[in-house]
C-alpha cells in the first residue's frame, strides 16, 4: 500500500505528468482493476489453460512502439535455428477474420490478406519461412489449431503479456528505451496497459532502443535481481523497391529527396531513423496506428511528394497497401531488424533454461 500511495503522490507532484481531472481518477480506477485482476490470476481464482507444448510470450507494458513485431520475427527465427519448430499465434488486431483459428501462413505461403489477418500477423508471416502463423481471439483455441494442423513443438504468443488465460512457460517483456514505463500512468491517462509492477511476472526483460538516458536503475528497481535484462536495437537492414522486388543498401537514400509516411505507433521514431540516413525527410505524413489507407490518403501522399525522388514507408504500412498495386509500386519499404546485446545466444540460453525449469515443474 505504501508503494501505491507513493506513486500517487509522485503523479500529483509531477507538473510534466499532470493529467486532466477526468483522466487521473479514470487511470487510478483502471490501475486498481488491473491489480485486482492480476491478483486473481496469481491466486488461481481465474484459471488458465495450458497447451501441451512450451509457450513463449512476447509482450509489453505500454501500448505499442517497443518493436514487438521485429522482435517476434527475430525470436521465431532464433528458435527455428535452434532446431525447434515454432508457430506464432496472434490475436489478429485489425483483421476482419472472425474464425476461432485463422491460418495466415502455413509456413510456405500466405493464406490471408492484411485486411483479413491484420497487418502485424501478415508482416510476421511474410518475414518467416517455415513458421506457421495463426490468429484467433482465444489464444488457446488458436494454439490447439496450430498444433493439430502443423508439425510444430513450440508456440510463440504475439502481444500476449496481459492475456493470462493461456499459460506461458516464458514471458518476454519489451520496454521502450526512452520511456520504459510510459508517462507513469495507466490507460486512459497514459500508455501503460497495467502498473509497472507487472514486469515482475516476466522471465526476461528487453529494453529496445535504449538504455534510458538516466540508466537502467528505474527498470532494475521494478524487475529486481532475478529477471535477466537485455538490450535490443532496431537496425535498418535494407530498402525494398515495391515495383521490382529489388533490395538496396540504405545509403542509396543519401543523395535523394525523400518523402515518407507511416501509420504506426511511433511515426516520429520512423522519421528520425530516416533522417539519420538521408538528412531531410520532406514531406512526412503521420497516420494513426493500423490506419486503413484509402484513395484519398494516397492522393494526398502523392500530391505532397511531387518534388521528391522516392517515397518511403514501413513494412507494416506496406502490407496494408498491397491491395493498391499502382500506388504500392511507387513505394520503397524500409526494412528493420532487431539486434540483441549482449548476444542472441545468451538470451536463447536464458529462454531455454526457463523452458526446462517450467516443464520440470509441470511433471
N, C-alpha and C positions, 0 to 999 in steps of 0.2 A: 504493500500500500504506500509505503514511503517513496518508493521509486516512482510510482504512478503520479502521486501528488507533486513530486519534484519536477517531473516532466511537464505537468500542467502549469506549474509556476514559471518554468523556463519559457513555455509557449506564450504566456501572458506578458512576460517581461520583454521578449524579443520584438522590438519595433519592426524589424525587417520581416518577421514571421507573423505579424499581426493579421488576423482574419476578420472578416465581417462578423457582426454579432450573430447572424444566422448560421454561417458556415462553421463557426467554432463549436457551438453546442452539438451540431449535427455530426461533426468529426469525432467529438468525445463520445457521442452515443454509438456511432458505428464502431469505434475502437472498443467500447465496452462489449458490444455484441460479438466482435471477433475474439476477444479474450475469453468470453464465456463459451463460444463455440469450440475454441481450441482446448479448453479445459475438459469439455465433454468428450472430445476425441481422445485426449490423453488418459482419461479415466475409463474409457471403454463404454461410456454411456451411448455414444454414437459409434456403431460398429463399422469396421472396414472389411472390404472383400480382398481376397488375396489370389493373385494369379499363380499358376504352377511353375513359373519361371522367374528368374531375377528381374526386378524392375528398377530402372534408374530414372529419376525425375529431374528435369531441368526447369527451374522457375526463377522468380524474383520477388522482391518485396514491393517494388514500385511498379507503376503502370507503364511498362514499355520503355524502350530506349537503352536497354542494357546489352544489346547484341545477342539476344537469346537465339534467334534463328541461325545466324552463322555459327554459334556455339553448338547447337544441336547437330548441325551438319558436320562440324568438326568431330564431335564426340561419337556420333554414329560411325564415322569413318575410322576413328581410332579403335572402337570396339570391334568392328568388322576386321580391321587389320590384325587385331589380336587373336583372331581365329573364331570369334563368335558370330552368330547370325542374328543381327538385331532387326527389329521393326520399330518404326516410330508411330506413336499414337498421339493424335491431336484432337482437340475439341472441334476444330474447323471453324474458328470465329470468322464471321462474314460470309461463309459459304451457304448456299441455298439447299444443299443436300440434307435431307431430313431423315435418312435411314439410320437405324441403330448402329450400323457399321458401313462406312462408305470407303471403298478402296480408291485411293488417289493414285497409287502406283503399286504394281506387283513386283517392283524391283527391277523390271526390264523396260517397261513402257508406262507412260502416263495414261490413266484411265478416267481422268476428270479434268475439268477446266477450273480456272481460278474462281469463276462465278459459282461453281458447284462446291469446290473444296475449301475455298478461302485462299488468299494469296500466300500466306506463310506455309501452310502444308504443301501447296503446289511447288513453291520455291525449294522446300526441303526435298520433295520427291524428285524434282528436276535436277538437283545437285548431287544426288546419291545414286550410285549404281549398285544394284543387288540388295537394296534395302527397301522393303515394302513400307508404304505409308498408308495409314488408315485413320479416318476421322469418325467421331461419334460423340454425342453429348455425354454418354456414360462410358468412361474410360475402361471399366471392367468389361463391358459388353464388347467394345471395340477391340480390346486386347484379346479376348477369347476368340473373336472372329479372326484376328491375325494369326493366332496360334493354330486354328483349325484349317486355315486356307494356305498358310505358307510354312516353310521349313525354317522356323525361327526359334531361338532359345534365349533371347534377351529382349525385353520391351523397354523402349525409351519413351517416357512421357514428356511431351512438349507443353510447357507452360502449365504445370500442374502442382506447384508447391502448395497452393491453398486448396487443391482438390484432394481432400484427405479421405474420401470414401474408398479409395483404392490404396492398398498397402504398397509402399515402396521400400526397397532394400537400401537404396542410396538416394538422398536428396542433395542435388547440386543447386546452390542458390547464387545467382549473379547479382552483383551490386555495382551501381554506376560509380565510376571512379571520382567524378566531380561532386555528386550528391548521393552518397550511398543510402541515405535514409530520407531522400526527397527533401521537402521543406520542413520535415518534422511532424507533419500532420497526416492523419489517415483520411482517406476519401470521406466526404466530398470536398473537404477544405484543403486537401493535399493529394500527393500522388502515391502515398503508401497504401498498400492493399490490406495491411494489418500492422500492428505495433512492431517496432524494431526488434523487440524481444523474440519474435517469431523465428529469427535467424538461428536461435538455439536448437531448433529441430533439424537444422541442416547437418549433413555429414561432411560436406565440402563447400567452402565459400570461395567465389571467384570475383575479384574486383576487375571490372572491364574499363579500359582506357584510363587507368589510374596509375599510381595511387592518388588519393586526395592531396591537395596542396598542404594540408595540415598533418599529413601522415595517416597511418592506419590505426592510430590509437583509439578513435571512437568505434571503429569496426571491431577491433580486438576486444574492446570492453564489452561489446554485445555478444560476440561469438564465444569468448572465453578461450582457454588454452587448448581445448580438446578438438576444435574444428580447424582442420588444415586450411590455410589461406593461400590462394594462388592469384597471380596477375595474368590478365589476358588483354591483348591489344588488337583492335581491328586494323588490319593492314590491307592496303589496296593491292589487289592481285593483278588485275588486267582490265582492259576496256574491250567490251564486246560490241561489234558492229551488227546491229539487228538485221540489216538488209542482207549481209553476206555470210554472217556467222563467223567472220574472222575475228581474231583477238589481237590486241596491240598492247605494248607496254604503256603504262600511264604517262610516260614522258612525251608521248605524241601530242599531248594537250598543251605542252609548254608554250608554244607559239600560236595557239589557236584562240579565237574569240569564242568563249564557252558560255552557252546559256544552259540553264538547268532548272529542274523542278523535282519535287518529291512530295509524296503523300505518306509520310512515315511518322513515328512517334517523335523523333527529334530531327526535323528537317534542317535546322541550323547546324547541327553537327555534320550533316552531309555536305552542306555548303562550305563549312570550314575545311573539310577534307579536300574538296575540290579546289578551293582557293590555294591550298598548300601545293597543289600540283600545277596550277596554271596561272596563279596570281590574281586574276579578276574573274568573277563569275557574274555576268550581267546580260540579261536579267536572271533573277532567281525567283521562282514562284513556289510558294509553300501551300500544300493542301492538307486536309485532315488525314490522320492515320487511317489506312484501309480505304481511302477515298475511291468511290466508284466513278471513274472518269466517263465523261460523255462528250458528244460532238462539240458542245460549246466550250468545254475545257480545252479541247485540242485546238480549236480555232484561236483561243486566247493565247495558248502556248506558242503556236506558230507565228501569230501576229507579233508577239513580243520578241521573237527570236529571229526576225528577218535579217538583222545585221550580224548574226552570229555564224561562225563556221560550223559548229557542231552543237547538238542538243543532247545533254547527258541527264540520265536519271538513275534510279536504283534498280537492282534486280527485282526487288519486291514490287516496285511500280511496274516494271516490265512485264511481269506475268499477268498483271491485270489488263495490260494494253495489247496483248496478243490478238485479241478478237477484232482489233482495228489494224489490219495488216499494212494499210497505206501509211498510217501515222507511225506505227511501230517501226517500219522500215527506215524512218528518218532519224531514229534514236541511236544513241550509244549507251550501253549499260556499264556502270562502274561496279566491277565485281570485288567483293570484300571477303577476306578470310580472317580467321582468328589465329593468333599466335600466343602460346602459353609460356609463362615463366613460373618456376624455373625450367620446367620441361614437360611435354605431354607424357613422357614415360613415367615421370614422378607422379603426376596426377592419376594416371591409369593404375599405378601401383596402389595408390590410396583407395581408389574406387574398387579395385579387385579385392583388396583386403577387407573392405567394408562388406562387399557382397558375400565373401566367405564367412565372415562373422555372422551376418544376418541369416544365412542358410543353416549354419550350425545351430543357432539359437532356435530355429523353427523345427529342428528334428526331434 
